[in-house]
Amino acid sequence: LQMTSSVFRTVLLDIEGTTTPITFVKDVLFPYARSRLLQHINESWGTNELTSDIELIKKQIVSDNEAQLTLVQPIPEAAEKPVLMERVVAWVYEQMDKDRKVGALKALQGHIWLQGYVNGELKGVYVAVFLHFLKILQNLR
């Protein structure tokens, strides 16, 4: 296969096993999100981002209850912060323990990871083949 710059305009890659070792996600990113969950919720409370994440989680909890996929009870609309936090955290931990791949969980984890990268607590790890691939792409420009 000969690649030229006219072959593509965008390259979309999954990180797990493509750009980063699979173990990085399991051994670094997942534990990081779990350990920073409460801190993230407290520090982000009232932001549009967290409010959106919580709304997605509330909808997912209802759906999961209907499908009998969770033990966490739905969150009442007028729930106070302590009840809201308790159920969100319980649901997130439950889903992480089950290694579920649902949008509501991934959105929240992604926001926690982003904060970790921004504040320097997380650093990316790349597989050598990926770095070689980036050099090839650079040379096609």
N, C-alpha and C positions, 0 to 999 in steps of 0.2 A: 504494500500500500504506500503510495507516494502522496504526501500531504502538501497542499499548497494553501496559501491564505484565502483563495477563492472557494475552497471546499466548505468552510464553515465561518460563521460569524460569532457563535457563542458555544462555549463548552460548559456543560452542566455536569458536575461530578458529585457523587455521594461520598461522604468522608470515610465511612466505615470500610476499611480494607482497600480503599482506592487511594486516598490522599494520606490517610492516617492509619496506623495499625488498629485492627479491631479491638485489641486489648485496651487501647487508650480510652475508648468510649466506655467500656465496661469497668475498667479499673480506675479511671480518673474522672470522666465527665459525670457519670451517674452518681458516684459517691459525693462529688462536689455539689451537685444540685440538691441532693438529699440533705447534706450538712448545712447548706445555706438557705434552705426553704423558709424557715421561720424568720431569719434575718431579712431575707428578700421581701417577704410579705410585710413585715413591720416597716422597713425603709421605703417601700413602694406604696404603702397604703394611701389610697385616695388618688393615685395617678390613673390616667386613662388606660395605660398599658395593663396595670394589675386589675383594674376594674373589668376590662375586657377579658383577661385571663379567667377571672372568677366567674364571669357570666358564662363562658364556655364550659367551665367545670360544673357549674350548677346545672346546665342543660345536659351534660354528660352523665351526671349523677342520676338525674331523672331517667334518662335512657337506660343506664346501667341497672337501675332498680327494676324497671319494666322487664328487662331481660334477665334479671336475677344474677347480675355480674358483680354486685357490690353489696357490702353490709352497711355502707354509709347511707344514712337516711337523707332524703332530699332537704335542701336548705330552704327554710321559709323565706318568702320575699322580704319581710321586714326584719330579718335576723340581725341581731346586734353583732358587733365585731367579734366578741369571744366565741359565739356559736358559729359564726361564719368561718373564722380561722380554724376552729376545732374540726369542722367537717371537711373543709378544703384540705387541711393537712392530713387528716385521716384518709381521705380519698386518694390524695397524691401518693402517700406512702404505700397504700394498698395496690395502686396501679403500678408503681415502681417495683414492688415485690413480685407482681405478676408479669413484669416486663411487657406491659401492654403498649401498643403503638397507636395511641389515640391522639387526635389533634389537640385536645384541651391540655393534655399532659405535656406534649411536645412543645406547645407554645410557651407554657410556663417554664419548662426546663431551658428552652432556648433563651429566654430573657435572663434567667439566672446565669447561664453560661456566658452570655454576652457581657454581663456585668463583671464576671470573673476575668474575662479577657481584657476588658477596658481597665480594670484596676490592677492588672498584672498578676493576679493570683493563678490564672490559667495561662499556659503557654502551649502553642501548637507543636505537635510532633509530626513529622512527615516521613513517608517511606521514600527510599532513594529513587525508586522508579518514577515516582510522581515528580520529584525535583528534576529528573532528566526530561520528563515529558514537558514540564514548564519551560525548560531551556529550548526544546524543539519548537514550542509554540512561539516563544520570543523571537526566534530566528526566522519565523515565517512572516513576521510583520514587515 
